Amino acid sequence: MNPFERYLTVWVFLCIVTGIALGQFFPGFFQVIGHLSIAHVNLPVGVLIWVMIIPMLVKVDFGALGEVRRHGRGIGVTLFVNWFVKPFSMALLGWVFIRHVFAPLLPAGEIDSYIAGLILLAAAPCTAMVFVWSRLTDGDPLFTLSQVALNDTIMVVAFAPLVGLLLGISAITVPWGTLLTSVILYIVIPVAIAQLWRRSLLRRGSAAFENAMQRIGPWSISALLVTLVLLFAFQGEEILQQPRVILLLAVPILIQVLFNAGLAYGLNRVVGESHRVAGPSALIGASNFFELAVAAAISLFGFHSGAALATVVGVLIEVPVMLFVVNIVNRSKRWYEHKAALVEVPT
């Protein structure tokens, strides 16, 4: 992990402090930025989000879809957890904790918005950081690449309907026009640009491609951090009045991460997949495409929304929680391989 990735939680915390301070000292400046919008899309944030997302998507090789059949059982577990368990479990946890258990401690007018942010956070599987987590568990690189490519392909068509369904189930009004616009702006167009850029770089040779990846690697996290400074400049007053909100929002996110990681890990053992497949499968089941979640939350509900704040809490705890999951996966390898040998399914 590079320093940006390793200390992401520290950077996010510093962005919270910096954003709140700047928002208090220069409110007029940030009001001007907030009004630079076209069709409900804030232009500075739109540019930052593209800088966040596109470098990550350049790394994705959709040609790896041909590898899917090599680990069909592991891919099946990944798809089941990512698309049939993870978003619905988060919606359930949001309903339990945000609408009921913690409701007396949260601003009443933001309850629906917090739940919407949690749903957005869980609706898109991780695209970039999962390569880091996979490498730290000695995961199968071809499996990791194929599951990311397949998830991203599904995300293009499934993200909007899934979010719309879960928001509807949670009795939250679905802004369909804005939701579809967000999908086009932050999934379809970036995927197209990234793949064209990838092909152009690969035509110059693998060395040129790797050099380009090294140069643009820090762009994503840097753009994310600038976006967070803007977000907290707008959210600062509410956070100063309700500092415990961040801690309360972290509870369902933490439970969801551990639940889905454990479920994917256990199911891979049951179907007899190797530890090198089970590790990345569990990790992509636990982590989120938080850059997309932040972008969609801002587009759908605005800078000042509880939804935007909820997605940022996901960013805040992503690295320490995922490193904890990586540690569990590594420490349990001997146990996993013994159990997997007992239940191995013939290929």
C-alpha angles and dihedrals in degrees: 000000000000119000092263091056097039094052099033092126090055092049092048091050090050089049089053091053094042094046094048092048094048091046091054096046100038107028094149093057093053092046088058091051090048091057095052093100139132120193091349091306115121105223100213091047092045090057092046092050092053089051087051099048108032098062089053093050092049087068093057115097108201087191085075088076085089088068093060095093093055090071102023095154094051091046089049091054091047093051093045094052096039099046108021104033113021102058093041094046090052091049088051093048090048090052092048100043106025101035096037122007098039098024095105089055097049132072104271094220093057100050095099091044093053091051091048090053092051091050092050090050093055099039098078124053120228115275108181114016092052088074088060093047091047092052091051090056095043088248122180103269094207092051091047091050094046094049091049092049092049094046091049091050091052092044092062091064104022106044098078097043092045094049090045092051095049094045088051092049088051090052092246119142110250114223092207097178093052092042093054091044089053091051091052094044099041104029115018100040096040091049091052094047093044094051093048089049091047093053091048092052094045091053086065091055138268093280091057090048093051092047090051090050090053092051098046096037095093092047095082097052092040092053090046091053093049089050090052091052088055092045094051092044085063095037096044099100093050092046093050089053095044109026093158091065091083092053093047093049090051092062100071091039092054093047091048093051094050094042096051094042091051093046094051092044093050095045091052089053091050093052091046102248120157122259089248088063098037093055099058091036091057093044096052087047089057104039129070139217087244094171090063091043092054091047094049093045092052092046095046101038108012139244093289095052130115087229091064090048092050092054091050090054086058089056091047095058099031100097102041093044094046092047087053090053090047089053092052092048092051096044093048095050096105091047091046095050092049091051093042090054090054094052100031113151118214114248 
